[in-house]
């Protein structure tokens, strides 16, 4: 488990990524970042049909998986995406709020396996499997 200072710095680094800010990504619970994120389906997150863009879903499934994994990493460890697969289950309309949560399925010495889900009003709209390689912290 990381120290509180390292955990806070890592969460802030995720929040400060320009793409995440551009998409309007927010923590679902600022007191518990591992609870995932939410974002509005407004202009930056929409495709040409005014629906949620699939690439945005992939990105934030990855983010939610990383946030779920953070409490399982020491100060000397970091994690990078090794593989991500996602299923987009239904279209999401403009103006919707998408909640994205992650779960640690298994944390090994060098690899972590995660599941992430996106939902709108409690209805699952996408799910993904994320594999992270555990690497030394920079």
N, C-alpha and C positions, 0 to 999 in steps of 0.2 A: 504494500500500500504506500502511495506517495505521501510525503509530508504535506500538511495543509497549504504551505506556501507554494510548493511545486504544483500541486493539484490546481490551485487557483490560477497560477501563471499559465498552465497548459490549457485550462478552460478559456481564459482570456485570449490566448493566442488563437484558439479556434474561432471565437467570436469576432476577432479582429481581421480575419481573412476577408479581403475586399469582396470576393464573390458572395460570401455568406452575408455580409452587410448589405450588398446590392439586392439580394433575394429577400431581405427582411427577416432573416432567421433570428429566432429568439429562443432562449431556454424555456422549457415548459415549467421548470421550478428552479429559480436562481439559487435556492438553498441546496438543491440536489441536482447538479448538472447531469448525473447519470440517468435522470428521468427522461432525457431526450430533448428534442427541439420542436418548434412549430414555426410555420411560415404562412403568409397569405398568398393565395394564387392571384397576384395582381400582375401588372405589366411585365416585370422582369421574369416571372415564373411561367408565363403563358407562351403557347405556340401560336401559329398563325390562325388556328381555329378557336382561339380564346379559351383553350383548355390547358390544364397543367402540362408543361413540357416534360417529356420523359427523362431527359438528361438531368433536370433539377431533382427528380425523384432519386435517381442513382446517387447523385452527390450527397443528398441529405440522409439517405439510408446509410451511407458510409460514415457521415458525421455522427449519427446517432449510435452506430456501432462503436466508434472510437470513444465517445463520451461514456458509454456503458463499460468499456474496458479500462478507462483511466484509473478507477479505484483498485484495479488488480495489477497495476504496474508500480514498480519501485521507483525511487528518484533516479536510479541509474539506468532505467529502461524507458524506451519509447516504442511506439508501434507504427508501422506503415502498412498500407493496403497491399496485400499480396494477390488477392482475387476478390471479385465482387460479381455476384449474379443476382438479377432482380426479375421479378414478375410484376408487370403492371396489370392489375386486375380489372380496373374500370376507369373511365375518364373522370376527371375532376373539373368542375365548372369554375369559371372566373369568380373571384370573391370568396371562395371557400377558405377555411382555415384547415391546414393539414398538420396533424400531429404525427411526429416520427419518434419511435422508441427503439431502443436496442437492448439486447439480452446477450450475456456471455454464456455460450453453450459449453465451451471448454477452453481453459487456459493451460497450454503446455509451456514448456521451458522456452521454446523458440517460436511457437505459433499459437494464435488464439482464433477460435471459431465463434462467430457471432451471428445472431439473427436480428434483423431490423424490420420493422413494420411501419407503414404509413396508413393513417386512417383519417376519415372526415366524419365528424359527428358519430364516432364509434363504429363506423363501417370501414372495413379493411379495403384499401384501394391499391396497395402495393406491398410486396414483401421481398426480402432479400437475404442472402447468405453472404457474409463478409468474412474473409480470412485475412488476418493481420500477422505480419512477421514482427516478432519482438526483437528489437535491436538496441544496442547501447545508446543511451541518451547522448546527444551532441554536446 
